[in-house]
Structures are given as structure tokens and as C-alpha cells.
Amino acid sequence: MRACDYYRNRLSDRDLPAAFVDLDVLARNADAVAERAGGLPVSIASKSIRCPAVMERLLDRDAFSGVMCYHGREAAFLAAAGFEDLLVAYPVCDRTEIEAVCEAVVAGTTITLMVDSAAHVERAATVAAAAVTEWRNWAGGASCRPRPRAGVGGTVPRDRRRPAAVDALASRRRLRPLAPASRPDRRRAGVAENYTGIVDVDADQRRATVRAGTTLGDLTDELAAHGLSMENLGDIDAQTVAGALSTGTHGTGIDLGVLSPQVAGLRLVTADGEIVELGPEDGDAFRAAQVSLGALGVISTVTLDLVPAYDLRFHARPMPLGECLADLERLRSENRHFEFFRFPHTDTAFVKTMNRTDDPHTGHGGDSDSRLKNLAWEAMCRLSTAVPATTPAMSTLAAWTFSEERSVAPSHEQFAHDRAVRFEESEWSVPADDGAAVVRAIRSWIEESGEDVCFPVEFRYVAGDDIPLSPAYGRDSAFVAVHKYHPNPTERISRRWRPSVAATRGGHTGGNATTATPLLSPLATPSGTGSRQSDASSTRRDCF
């Protein structure tokens, strides 16, 4: 051993007291232990070596494998730091310790628990079954087992030397799996469902700050109590705020954009745990964060620009498809909101318009009416799936049952509809003036190919914006969506229509893509509008 004076001299330029490790001595000791082990792998005892850096150095040697931990929380800590093959050497009975171990195992770390009795096994199994539940999206096409975290910062790794991926899972409404279940190395974050509620409402400035996991339905109900509303919404309000914004969710209206332009500011946690506040003054970084597909970090809170609460007059009616397509210009320009659904194997379009009004409220059909419609539609879809030859008849019957509807109600109640029948979707964004041609082409292809499509084709308009990954970037767009009952995949439709839509400078914006394309690639977002994919990637690299 070296004398104390040796170390005092070597540390003369350091502030003392200080802990240090002589790496030469460590190496000699490691060699001696390996020799005594006679070729058997040696596990490191964490209670004897309390420094992760020293453990890393030892594990780089062939003779050492795994870490023996003192308790479950320590194993979870080491797993978060990137250590593998962990053994908890003492029985674990505490629920919070077992839950911490479960989170680490779900994230991909191998952890072995020592037990003294069958009761210990039963205890661990019971807690694990409750702590680790499967997350599955609404359509059923994506699943994983998330980490049961209630906050954002605690889930994001903070060690720059050991980066790890985090998927912030939201309300399951996304059809395309941005968080694929085939990546066991990803640290899944069950953040959104537990991180909810409005943080602050400024009625004078017409702004509200909301936690990322709050659903649009809960948000708009509370905003209404403050006399405020969002300028526009989609037709489903079950999404979380962060999920809807990050994926470019949209409603309809040629003068109204996707939801993201309503963002006045946001806070996110980057991959290394840094908290970043962004607003319009941050230019490219802010615009990239408005629609980011989760590529920049986990959104924590969002500040929204709002408008005074308002009412909408809803009018829906059947219309011959040819008449609807010929009258598109007038329908989209004369109505704040316009969309239509075209029933395959029929010449019927179901046209919906909404406009601001001060007329008295009339109410809706009610929950029972909605349930009956969904039950009837579910039955038709099941029969069509079981016996594809019945699809044209089911589509015709569905079109026949739709009748004219009118109502006046608060805007947030008019936007949202009960979508109880699950479906898969392929949605495409094309230049607004090309929308009618795409609808006609899809109609011809469905009927000529015999493709089993019972769900109506949806058509909407969205105003252009300057958000790089927005599906309406740089132009007013028409959105055309083909839906299929959820057991039936839409990949065949996507493959068929990718070249045709690309020829109109359009692109795939939602639902299921035909291939697992890299994030920010031209196939993952609309094409033909410049170099915004590379712009977004550059912003991600330079600013985050």
C-alpha cells in the first residue's frame, strides 16, 4: 500500500476533505478477486462499493457480472443509471419497493429478487400484477406496459452519459403507434393519464395553462365555467392536450388551422431532464415544439390562447355526392366549419356544417340516442366483417338511416361526438383544391377493387400554417380519411394511395402508415412542401 503522504501530495491541489479511488490499486484488487474466483463470474456488492463509476469500471472486466443490491429502491436507482443484471439480496416486502422494481423490469432491466418463503413470492406477484398493467390504444393496434409514474421529471433520465428513450403515453386515441411495443429498451412513461388539471386561468388575457395529461373534454368543460373556449376543436375530445397538439390533431374549417396554433407557450422536459420554457419569441424552437411527435421531449404544461365562449348552430343532412362535390367551394367558404362523410357503395354524402349563433340552445338527442346509434353501427360493422359480401348492403342501409339534424349548443359540446365503434384509419392531406379529385378517385378504386370498406370516407378542410411538422404546413389543405372497422387493417389502402396522393403534393398524416418510417422522415409527414423535415431535425439538434 502507498503511504498517506503519497496521496496527500497527489491531492494537494484539491479541496479537502475528498473521497478518492486509486485506480491502480483497484485494478490489482480486481485481478486478485478474479483469480480467487477461478473463472466463476463475480457479482459486485453495491453496499461495499458505493460509487456507480467504480462499479462501471469493474463491470467492464470479463470476470465481473451483475450487481448485488441491498434493497429494491437501490436496484431501481441503478437500473435507471443503466446497470443490468441486478440481484436484490434481501427479501422485499414493501409495496413501494416492489413497484419500483416492476418499473425497472418493464423498462427492460433484469432484476432477480431473493425470497425466504412462498409468502414473499405471493406478495411480490400480487403487487406486480397491480403495478404493471398493459396499455393498449383505442383501436387495439398498439400496446405496451408503461411505467406507473404520476409526474414528468421523475420519468425522464437525467444522466447525459446514459441517454434513454421515453414515450409519454396519452389517452390511447392515436391510431399509429408512435410508442411501439417492439422496443423493450424504451423507458415507457405513463405520464399523461395522471398529470392532469388546469394550473391557471387568466380570463382577462383569455389564456389558460393546463397540465399535459388533461383531456380536451375536461379542459373545455372547465374553460366554459370561466366563460372561455378554444377557437376550434376536432370531433373527439378524449385526447390529452399534449397528445392532440403533438400529433397535429385538427378539426375542420378553411379559415381554422390544426389545434397547435392556439398554443401560446409550453414547458417540456428534454431527454437529459432539462426543463425548457418556450413561447413565440423562441422562433423555430417554439414552432417545432407546437407539433413535435414527441421528438423534442415530454410536454409538461401548455398555455393556450382562448376566445370568449360561443355557441354553434349544427346542421347535418344527406346530399347526393355529385352535388356536394360540385358545391364544395360555396360550402367551405360560407360555413365556419364544413365536412362531409361519403358512404362507400352509395352516391350519398352526409354533410355537416356549424356556424356561430346567438340563438337559444336546443339541446342534443341525448346519451341514449347516441348509444342506440353506436350499437346499431357496431352490429352492421360486425356483420360486414364476418360476411364481406354484405358490405355494400350495410353501407347503403347506414346511409339510408341518416336523416337531417339541427341543434344549437355551446361550441365544445357541438364539436365532440361519441365514437364508440372502434376503427382503423388512413388519413391524407392534399392541397385544398385537389380534395374533390381524390374523393372521386378513392370512390372508384373502392368499388372497382372490391375492397371491404363499410365505414364512410371523411372529408375536411384545414387552414395552412408555418409549423414545420404540421400536416397543413404552408398551404390550405383538404383531409381525406378512409376508415375500416378495427379488426380490418388499412395497410392495403395506404399502399395503394401513397403514390397517387404524393402526386398531388400530399402526404400521409394520420392513422396507420404502410411502413415503420423513421421519425421526421418524408414518409411520416406530408411531402412536397419544402425542406421542413430537415428543418425540424436541425432545430431538434441545435436547440434541444
C-alpha positions as CSV (number, residue, x, y, z in Angstrom):
1,M,0.0,0.0,0.0
2,R,1.1,3.5,-0.7
3,A,1.8,5.8,2.3
4,C,-0.6,8.6,3.3
5,D,2.0,11.2,2.2
6,Y,1.8,9.9,-1.4
7,Y,-2.0,10.6,-1.6
8,R,-1.7,13.9,0.3
9,N,0.8,15.1,-2.3
10,R,-1.3,13.9,-5.2
11,L,-4.3,15.7,-3.8
12,S,-2.5,18.9,-2.9
13,D,-4.4,20.9,-5.5
14,R,-7.8,19.6,-4.4
15,D,-10.2,21.0,-1.8
16,L,-10.3,18.6,1.1
17,P,-11.8,16.5,2.6
18,A,-12.4,14.5,-0.6
19,A,-13.1,10.8,-1.4
20,F,-10.9,9.2,-4.0
21,V,-10.1,5.8,-5.5
22,D,-6.6,4.7,-6.5
23,L,-7.4,3.1,-9.9
24,D,-4.1,1.1,-9.9
25,V,-4.9,-0.4,-6.5
26,L,-8.5,-1.1,-7.6
27,A,-7.2,-2.9,-10.7
28,R,-4.9,-5.1,-8.6
29,N,-7.6,-5.9,-6.1
30,A,-10.0,-6.8,-9.0
31,D,-7.4,-9.1,-10.5
32,A,-6.9,-10.8,-7.1
33,V,-10.6,-11.4,-6.7
34,A,-10.9,-12.8,-10.2
35,E,-8.1,-15.2,-9.6
36,R,-9.6,-16.5,-6.4
37,A,-13.0,-16.9,-8.2
38,G,-11.3,-19.5,-10.5
39,G,-13.2,-18.5,-13.6
40,L,-16.6,-18.1,-12.0
41,P,-18.4,-14.8,-12.6
42,V,-18.3,-12.4,-9.7
43,S,-21.2,-10.1,-8.7
44,I,-20.4,-6.7,-7.2
45,A,-21.9,-5.9,-3.8
46,S,-23.3,-2.4,-4.0
47,K,-23.2,-1.9,-0.2
48,S,-19.4,-2.3,-0.4
49,I,-18.8,-0.2,-3.4
50,R,-21.0,2.8,-3.2
51,C,-19.8,4.6,-6.4
52,P,-21.5,3.8,-9.7
53,A,-18.4,4.9,-11.6
54,V,-16.3,2.4,-9.8
55,M,-18.9,-0.3,-10.4
56,E,-18.9,0.5,-14.1
57,R,-15.2,0.2,-14.3
58,L,-15.3,-3.2,-12.6
59,L,-18.1,-4.5,-14.8
60,D,-16.0,-3.7,-17.9
61,R,-13.8,-6.6,-16.8
62,D,-14.7,-10.0,-18.0
63,A,-14.5,-11.5,-14.5
64,F,-17.4,-9.4,-13.1
65,S,-21.1,-9.7,-14.0
66,G,-24.1,-8.1,-12.3
67,V,-24.6,-6.2,-9.1
68,M,-25.9,-7.5,-5.8
69,C,-28.1,-4.7,-4.3
70,Y,-29.1,-4.0,-0.7
71,H,-32.8,-3.3,-1.4
72,G,-35.3,-2.8,-4.2
73,R,-35.1,1.0,-4.3
74,E,-31.4,0.8,-4.9
75,A,-31.9,-1.7,-7.7
76,A,-34.4,0.7,-9.3
77,F,-31.9,3.5,-9.0
78,L,-29.1,1.5,-10.6
79,A,-31.4,0.3,-13.3
80,A,-32.2,4.0,-14.1
81,A,-28.5,4.7,-14.3
82,G,-28.1,1.9,-16.9
83,F,-27.0,-1.1,-14.9
84,E,-28.2,-4.5,-15.9
85,D,-28.5,-8.0,-14.2
86,L,-29.3,-6.8,-10.7
87,L,-29.9,-9.1,-7.7
88,V,-31.8,-7.8,-4.6
89,A,-30.0,-9.9,-2.0
90,Y,-32.6,-9.5,0.8
91,P,-36.3,-10.3,0.7
92,V,-38.5,-7.4,-0.4
93,C,-42.0,-7.0,1.0
94,D,-42.6,-3.2,0.9
95,R,-45.1,-2.3,-1.8
96,T,-43.3,0.8,-3.0
97,E,-40.0,-1.2,-3.3
98,I,-41.7,-3.9,-5.4
99,E,-43.4,-1.3,-7.6
100,A,-40.0,0.4,-8.2
101,V,-38.5,-3.0,-9.2
102,C,-41.5,-3.6,-11.5
103,E,-41.0,-0.2,-13.3
104,A,-37.3,-1.1,-13.9
105,V,-38.2,-4.6,-15.2
106,V,-40.8,-3.1,-17.6
107,A,-38.2,-0.7,-18.8
108,G,-36.0,-3.7,-19.8
109,T,-33.7,-4.4,-16.9
110,T,-33.3,-7.9,-15.5
111,I,-33.8,-7.9,-11.7
112,T,-33.8,-11.0,-9.5
113,L,-35.4,-11.0,-6.1
114,M,-34.2,-13.3,-3.3
115,V,-37.0,-14.8,-1.1
116,D,-37.2,-16.6,2.2
117,S,-40.7,-18.1,1.8
118,A,-43.6,-18.7,-0.5
119,A,-45.3,-15.8,1.1
120,H,-42.7,-13.5,-0.3
121,V,-43.3,-14.8,-3.8
122,E,-47.1,-14.3,-3.4
123,R,-46.6,-10.8,-2.1
124,A,-44.3,-9.8,-5.0
125,A,-46.6,-11.3,-7.6
126,T,-49.7,-9.6,-6.2
127,V,-48.1,-6.1,-6.1
128,A,-46.5,-6.7,-9.6
129,A,-49.9,-7.6,-11.1
130,A,-51.4,-4.4,-9.9
131,A,-48.5,-2.2,-10.7
132,V,-47.7,-3.4,-14.3
133,T,-50.8,-3.2,-16.5
134,E,-51.0,-3.3,-20.2
135,W,-51.6,-0.1,-22.1
136,R,-53.4,-0.5,-25.4
137,N,-54.5,2.2,-27.8
138,W,-58.2,2.7,-28.6
139,A,-58.2,0.9,-31.9
140,G,-56.2,-2.0,-30.4
141,G,-53.3,-1.9,-32.8
142,A,-50.6,-0.9,-30.3
143,S,-49.8,-2.0,-26.8
144,C,-47.1,-1.8,-24.2
145,R,-46.6,-1.9,-20.4
146,P,-46.0,1.7,-19.1
147,R,-44.1,2.8,-16.0
148,P,-46.7,3.9,-13.5
149,R,-45.4,7.4,-12.9
150,A,-47.5,10.4,-11.8
151,G,-45.1,13.1,-12.8
152,V,-42.9,14.1,-15.8
153,G,-39.5,14.9,-14.4
154,G,-39.2,11.6,-12.4
155,T,-39.5,9.5,-15.5
156,V,-37.0,11.3,-17.7
157,P,-33.4,10.1,-17.4
158,R,-31.0,12.8,-16.1
159,D,-27.7,11.3,-16.9
160,R,-26.3,12.7,-20.2
161,R,-23.8,9.8,-20.4
162,R,-26.6,7.2,-20.4
163,P,-29.4,8.5,-22.6
164,A,-32.7,6.5,-22.7
165,A,-35.8,6.9,-24.7
166,V,-39.1,7.9,-23.1
167,D,-42.5,7.5,-24.6
168,A,-45.2,9.7,-22.9
169,L,-48.3,7.6,-23.4
170,A,-51.5,9.6,-23.5
171,S,-55.2,8.8,-23.8
172,R,-54.9,5.9,-26.4
173,R,-56.7,7.7,-29.2
174,R,-53.6,7.8,-31.6
175,L,-54.0,5.1,-34.2
176,R,-50.4,4.9,-35.4
177,P,-48.1,3.6,-32.7
178,L,-45.6,6.4,-32.1
179,A,-44.7,4.4,-29.0
180,P,-44.2,0.9,-30.5
181,A,-44.4,-2.1,-28.3
182,S,-41.5,-3.8,-30.0
183,R,-38.9,-1.6,-28.3
184,P,-38.3,-3.1,-24.8
185,D,-35.3,-0.8,-24.4
186,R,-37.5,2.3,-24.2
187,R,-38.5,3.6,-20.8
188,R,-42.2,3.9,-21.1
189,A,-43.8,6.8,-19.1
190,G,-47.5,6.5,-18.0
191,V,-47.3,10.3,-17.6
192,A,-50.3,11.8,-19.3
193,E,-53.2,10.0,-17.6
194,N,-52.0,11.1,-14.1
195,Y,-50.7,14.6,-14.8
196,T,-53.9,16.5,-15.2
197,G,-55.8,19.7,-14.4
198,I,-55.8,23.4,-15.1
199,V,-52.9,25.2,-13.5
200,D,-54.1,28.8,-14.1
201,V,-56.8,30.7,-15.9
202,D,-56.4,34.4,-16.9
203,A,-59.9,35.4,-18.0
204,D,-58.7,39.0,-18.8
205,Q,-55.9,37.8,-21.1
206,R,-58.0,34.9,-22.3
207,R,-55.3,32.4,-21.6
208,A,-55.1,29.2,-19.6
209,T,-52.2,27.0,-18.5
210,V,-53.0,23.3,-18.4
211,R,-51.2,20.1,-17.5
212,A,-50.3,17.9,-20.4
213,G,-52.4,14.9,-19.4
214,T,-55.7,16.8,-19.2
215,T,-58.2,15.6,-21.8
216,L,-59.7,18.1,-24.1
217,G,-63.2,17.2,-22.8
218,D,-62.2,18.0,-19.2
219,L,-60.4,21.1,-20.3
220,T,-63.2,22.6,-22.3
221,D,-65.8,21.9,-19.6
222,E,-63.8,23.8,-17.1
223,L,-63.0,26.6,-19.5
224,A,-66.7,27.0,-20.1
225,A,-67.2,27.7,-16.4
226,H,-64.8,30.6,-16.9
227,G,-66.7,31.9,-19.9
228,L,-63.9,30.8,-22.3
229,S,-63.5,28.4,-25.2
230,M,-60.9,27.1,-27.6
231,E,-61.2,28.6,-31.1
232,N,-61.5,25.2,-32.8
233,L,-61.5,21.5,-31.8
234,G,-61.7,18.1,-33.5
235,D,-64.6,15.8,-33.3
236,I,-63.2,13.7,-30.4
237,D,-62.4,15.2,-27.0
238,A,-60.9,12.2,-25.3
239,Q,-57.3,13.0,-26.4
240,T,-55.0,14.6,-23.9
241,V,-53.9,18.2,-24.6
242,A,-50.2,17.1,-25.2
243,G,-51.2,14.2,-27.4
244,A,-53.6,16.2,-29.6
245,L,-51.0,19.1,-30.0
246,S,-48.0,16.9,-30.6
247,T,-49.7,14.9,-33.4
248,G,-51.2,17.8,-35.3
249,T,-54.8,17.0,-34.4
250,H,-57.3,19.1,-36.4
251,G,-61.0,19.9,-36.8
252,T,-62.4,21.4,-39.9
253,G,-62.8,25.0,-41.3
254,I,-61.0,26.6,-44.2
255,D,-60.1,29.6,-42.0
256,L,-59.1,27.5,-39.0
257,G,-55.9,25.6,-38.5
258,V,-54.9,22.5,-36.6
259,L,-55.1,22.9,-32.9
260,S,-51.5,23.7,-32.4
261,P,-51.6,27.4,-33.5
262,Q,-53.7,28.0,-30.3
263,V,-50.6,27.3,-28.2
264,A,-49.1,30.5,-26.6
265,G,-46.4,28.7,-24.7
266,L,-45.3,25.3,-23.3
267,R,-43.0,23.7,-20.9
268,L,-41.2,20.4,-21.8
269,V,-38.7,18.1,-20.2
270,T,-35.9,17.2,-22.6
271,A,-34.1,13.9,-22.9
272,D,-31.5,14.8,-20.4
273,G,-34.0,16.1,-17.8
274,E,-33.7,19.8,-18.5
275,I,-36.9,21.9,-18.2
276,V,-37.4,24.2,-21.2
277,E,-40.0,27.0,-21.4
278,L,-40.9,28.0,-25.0
279,G,-43.0,30.8,-26.5
280,P,-43.4,32.6,-29.8
281,E,-40.3,34.7,-29.1
282,D,-38.3,31.4,-29.4
283,G,-39.0,31.2,-33.1
284,D,-38.0,28.0,-34.7
285,A,-37.7,26.1,-31.4
286,F,-41.3,27.1,-30.5
287,R,-42.8,26.2,-33.8
288,A,-41.0,22.8,-33.8
289,A,-42.5,22.1,-30.3
290,Q,-46.0,23.0,-31.4
291,V,-46.2,19.8,-33.4
292,S,-43.2,17.6,-32.4
293,L,-44.4,13.9,-32.4
294,G,-42.7,13.7,-29.1
295,A,-39.2,14.1,-30.7
296,L,-38.2,17.1,-28.5
297,G,-39.1,15.9,-25.1
298,V,-42.1,15.3,-22.8
299,I,-44.6,18.1,-22.6
300,S,-45.3,19.1,-19.1
301,T,-47.7,22.1,-19.3
302,V,-49.3,24.1,-22.2
303,T,-50.5,27.7,-22.2
304,L,-53.4,28.2,-24.7
305,D,-54.8,31.3,-26.4
306,L,-58.6,31.3,-25.9
307,V,-61.7,33.1,-27.1
308,P,-64.9,34.1,-25.3
309,A,-67.3,31.2,-25.0
310,Y,-69.6,30.9,-28.0
311,D,-72.4,28.8,-29.4
312,L,-72.7,26.9,-32.7
313,R,-75.6,26.0,-34.9
314,F,-75.2,22.5,-36.1
315,H,-76.8,21.3,-39.3
316,A,-76.4,17.8,-40.9
317,R,-78.2,16.4,-43.9
318,P,-77.8,13.8,-46.6
319,M,-76.8,15.2,-50.0
320,P,-76.1,13.5,-53.4
321,L,-72.3,13.1,-53.6
322,G,-72.1,14.7,-57.0
323,E,-74.0,17.8,-55.8
324,C,-71.7,18.0,-52.7
325,L,-68.5,17.8,-54.7
326,A,-69.8,20.4,-57.3
327,D,-70.7,22.8,-54.5
328,L,-67.5,22.4,-52.4
329,E,-66.3,26.0,-52.9
330,R,-69.5,27.5,-51.6
331,L,-69.9,25.1,-48.7
332,R,-66.4,25.7,-47.4
333,S,-66.5,29.5,-47.9
334,E,-69.9,30.1,-46.4
335,N,-69.6,28.0,-43.3
336,R,-67.2,28.3,-40.4
337,H,-67.0,24.5,-40.2
338,F,-67.8,22.2,-43.1
339,E,-67.2,18.5,-43.6
340,F,-68.9,15.5,-45.2
341,F,-68.9,11.7,-44.9
342,R,-69.3,9.7,-48.1
343,F,-70.7,6.2,-47.7
344,P,-68.9,3.6,-49.9
345,H,-71.1,1.8,-52.4
346,T,-73.6,4.7,-52.4
347,D,-73.9,8.1,-54.0
348,T,-74.8,9.7,-50.7
349,A,-72.7,12.2,-48.7
350,F,-73.7,13.3,-45.2
351,V,-72.9,17.0,-45.0
352,K,-72.2,18.7,-41.7
353,T,-71.9,22.5,-41.1
354,M,-71.5,24.6,-38.0
355,N,-71.7,28.4,-37.6
356,R,-71.7,30.8,-34.7
357,T,-75.1,31.9,-33.5
358,D,-76.8,33.7,-30.6
359,D,-80.0,31.7,-30.9
360,P,-81.3,29.8,-27.9
361,H,-79.9,26.4,-27.1
362,T,-82.0,23.4,-28.3
363,G,-80.0,20.5,-26.8
364,H,-79.0,17.2,-28.3
365,G,-80.5,13.8,-28.9
366,G,-79.1,12.6,-25.6
367,D,-76.8,9.8,-24.4
368,S,-79.4,7.1,-25.0
369,D,-79.9,8.2,-28.6
370,S,-76.1,8.1,-29.1
371,R,-75.8,4.7,-27.6
372,L,-78.5,3.3,-29.8
373,K,-76.8,4.6,-32.9
374,N,-73.4,3.2,-31.9
375,L,-75.0,-0.2,-31.1
376,A,-76.7,-0.4,-34.5
377,W,-73.5,0.7,-36.3
378,E,-71.4,-1.8,-34.4
379,A,-73.8,-4.6,-35.4
380,M,-73.6,-3.6,-39.1
381,C,-69.8,-3.5,-39.0
382,R,-69.6,-6.9,-37.3
383,L,-71.8,-8.4,-40.0
384,S,-69.9,-6.8,-42.8
385,T,-66.6,-8.2,-41.3
386,A,-68.0,-11.7,-40.8
387,V,-69.7,-11.7,-44.3
388,P,-67.8,-9.3,-46.6
389,A,-70.4,-9.7,-49.3
390,T,-72.9,-7.8,-47.1
391,T,-70.7,-4.7,-47.0
392,P,-72.4,-2.8,-49.9
393,A,-75.8,-3.5,-48.3
394,M,-74.7,-2.5,-44.9
395,S,-73.2,0.8,-46.2
396,T,-76.4,1.5,-48.1
397,L,-78.5,0.8,-45.0
398,A,-76.4,3.1,-42.9
399,A,-76.7,5.9,-45.4
400,W,-80.4,5.5,-45.5
401,T,-80.8,5.7,-41.7
402,F,-79.1,9.1,-41.5
403,S,-81.5,12.0,-41.6
404,E,-81.4,15.8,-41.2
405,E,-80.3,17.1,-37.8
406,R,-80.2,20.6,-36.3
407,S,-79.2,21.8,-32.9
408,V,-77.8,24.9,-31.1
409,A,-75.4,24.4,-28.2
410,P,-72.1,25.6,-26.7
411,S,-69.2,25.1,-29.1
412,H,-67.4,22.5,-27.1
413,E,-70.5,20.3,-26.9
414,Q,-71.1,20.6,-30.7
415,F,-67.5,19.7,-31.7
416,A,-67.3,16.4,-29.8
417,H,-69.1,13.2,-30.9
418,D,-69.3,9.8,-29.2
419,R,-67.1,7.4,-31.3
420,A,-67.9,4.1,-29.5
421,V,-67.3,1.9,-32.6
422,R,-63.6,1.4,-32.9
423,F,-61.9,1.8,-36.3
424,E,-58.5,2.0,-38.1
425,E,-57.8,4.9,-40.3
426,S,-55.6,6.1,-43.1
427,E,-55.8,9.9,-43.5
428,W,-54.2,12.0,-46.2
429,S,-53.6,15.7,-46.6
430,V,-53.7,17.2,-50.1
431,P,-53.9,20.8,-51.5
432,A,-57.4,22.1,-50.8
433,D,-58.3,22.4,-54.4
434,D,-57.4,18.7,-55.1
435,G,-59.7,17.3,-52.5
436,A,-62.7,16.5,-54.7
437,A,-60.5,14.7,-57.3
438,V,-59.0,12.5,-54.5
439,V,-62.5,11.6,-53.2
440,R,-63.7,10.7,-56.7
441,A,-60.6,8.5,-57.2
442,I,-60.9,6.7,-53.9
443,R,-64.6,6.1,-54.7
444,S,-63.7,4.5,-58.0
445,W,-61.0,2.4,-56.5
446,I,-63.1,1.0,-53.6
447,E,-65.8,0.0,-56.0
448,E,-63.6,-1.5,-58.7
449,S,-61.2,-3.3,-56.3
450,G,-63.8,-4.8,-54.1
451,E,-62.0,-3.5,-51.0
452,D,-64.1,-4.2,-47.9
453,V,-64.9,-0.7,-46.7
454,C,-68.1,-0.1,-44.7
455,F,-67.1,3.0,-42.8
456,P,-67.7,6.3,-44.5
457,V,-64.9,8.3,-46.1
458,E,-64.4,11.6,-44.2
459,F,-63.5,14.9,-45.8
460,R,-62.5,18.1,-44.0
461,Y,-60.7,21.4,-44.7
462,V,-57.9,23.0,-42.6
463,A,-56.1,26.4,-43.0
464,G,-52.4,26.4,-43.6
465,D,-49.8,27.3,-41.0
466,D,-46.0,27.8,-40.6
467,I,-45.4,24.9,-38.1
468,P,-42.8,22.6,-39.7
469,L,-44.4,19.2,-38.9
470,S,-48.0,20.3,-39.1
471,P,-50.0,18.3,-41.7
472,A,-51.2,21.7,-43.0
473,Y,-47.8,23.4,-43.3
474,G,-47.6,26.1,-45.9
475,R,-51.0,25.6,-47.6
476,D,-54.7,25.3,-47.1
477,S,-55.4,21.6,-47.2
478,A,-58.2,19.0,-47.6
479,F,-58.0,16.0,-45.4
480,V,-59.4,12.7,-46.7
481,A,-59.7,9.8,-44.3
482,V,-60.6,6.2,-45.1
483,H,-61.8,4.2,-42.1
484,K,-62.2,0.5,-41.6
485,Y,-63.7,-1.5,-38.7
486,H,-60.9,-2.1,-36.2
487,P,-60.2,-5.8,-36.9
488,N,-59.5,-4.9,-40.5
489,P,-56.1,-3.3,-41.3
490,T,-55.8,-0.3,-43.6
491,E,-52.3,-1.0,-44.9
492,R,-53.6,-2.1,-48.4
493,I,-55.3,1.2,-48.7
494,S,-52.3,3.2,-47.6
495,R,-50.0,1.3,-50.1
496,R,-52.4,1.9,-52.9
497,W,-52.9,5.6,-52.3
498,R,-49.4,6.7,-51.3
499,P,-48.2,7.3,-54.9
500,S,-51.5,9.0,-56.0
501,V,-51.6,11.4,-53.1
502,A,-47.9,12.2,-53.3
503,A,-48.5,13.2,-56.9
504,T,-50.8,16.0,-55.6
505,R,-48.1,17.2,-53.2
506,G,-50.0,15.5,-50.4
507,G,-48.9,13.1,-47.7
508,H,-49.9,10.6,-45.0
509,T,-51.0,12.5,-41.8
510,G,-52.7,10.0,-39.5
511,G,-53.8,6.5,-38.8
512,N,-51.6,3.6,-39.9
513,A,-48.7,4.1,-42.3
514,T,-47.7,1.3,-44.5
515,T,-44.1,1.0,-43.2
516,A,-42.3,1.8,-40.0
517,T,-40.8,5.0,-41.2
518,P,-38.2,6.9,-39.2
519,L,-39.5,9.9,-37.2
520,L,-39.3,13.1,-39.2
521,S,-38.8,11.2,-42.5
522,P,-40.7,12.4,-45.6
523,L,-43.0,9.3,-45.4
524,A,-44.1,10.1,-41.9
525,T,-45.4,13.6,-42.8
526,P,-46.8,15.3,-45.8
527,S,-44.4,15.8,-48.7
528,G,-43.9,18.4,-51.4
529,T,-43.8,21.5,-49.1
530,G,-40.1,22.2,-49.0
531,S,-37.4,21.0,-46.6
532,R,-39.4,21.2,-43.3
533,Q,-38.4,17.6,-42.2
534,S,-34.7,18.6,-42.4
535,D,-35.6,22.0,-40.8
536,A,-37.3,20.2,-37.9
537,S,-34.4,17.8,-37.5
538,S,-31.9,20.8,-37.5
539,T,-34.0,22.6,-34.8
540,R,-34.0,19.4,-32.7
541,R,-30.3,19.1,-33.0
542,D,-29.4,22.8,-32.4
543,C,-32.0,23.7,-29.8
544,F,-32.6,20.6,-27.7
